[in-house]
Amino acid sequence: MSETTLDLKGLKCPLPVLKTRKALSRLAPGDRLIVLTTDPMAEIDIPHMCREDGHTLQGVEKAATGHRFLLVAGK
């Protein structure tokens, strides 16, 4: 298993979820992806995308400047 960090700070909806989906599509099942965002909509969009696409949202940390998502690639 590998772990990759995707820095999407400064991008606005829908780019964070689209870039996260693309990054997850390149990972093997079980690989971890850390996503850093500043877009407030990412808190809704990324968990929803995980449910739709079969990925696991292992955690979300809220920071003063945005969010840090820990995702595990599915399928």
N, C-alpha and C positions, 0 to 999 in steps of 0.2 A: 504494500500500500504506500502511496505517496501523499504528500501534503503540498498544496500550492496556495499561494496568496494572490488574490486578485484585488488590486487597488482601484476602486471606481469612485473615489472621492471627487466631488465637483461635477459629476454627471447627473443629469436630471432624467426623470421618468420619460420614456420607457427604457432608456439605455442601460441602467444597472441590471434590470432583469434580463434583457436581451443578451447582454455580454456574459452574465452568469450562466444562462442556459447554454450558450455556445461553449463556454469553458467546461461545463459539466459534460457536454456531449463528447469531449475529447478525453475524458478520464475513464479509467477502468472502474467497474463496480467495486465499491469499498474505498476508493480513493477519497481523500478529504480535500475540501476547498474552503479556504477562509476568504470571505468577501468583506471588504471595507467600503462603506458608503456614507454619503452625507445627505442624500435625498430622503426626506421624510417618508415618501411613498414606498420606499424599499421595504420598510417594516411590514407593509401589507403585501406588496407584490412578490417578494422573494419567497416567503412561506407558501403563498398560493401557488406559485410556479412549482415548488417542490412537491406539493400534494398532487398537482396535475401530472407531473412528469415522472413521479415515482422515486424521487430523491428524499433523503432524510435530513431534516433540519435538526441538528443536534444541540444547537444553542444560539442565543442572540444576546449580545452585550450592548447596552446602550451607553454611549459616551457623550460628552459635551458637544462633540463635533459630528456625531452620526451614530452608525451602528457597525458591529462586527458580527457577521454571521458565520457559523461553523456548519458546513454542509457535507454530507456523505453521498457520493454518486451512487445511484441505484442502477438496476437493470444490468 
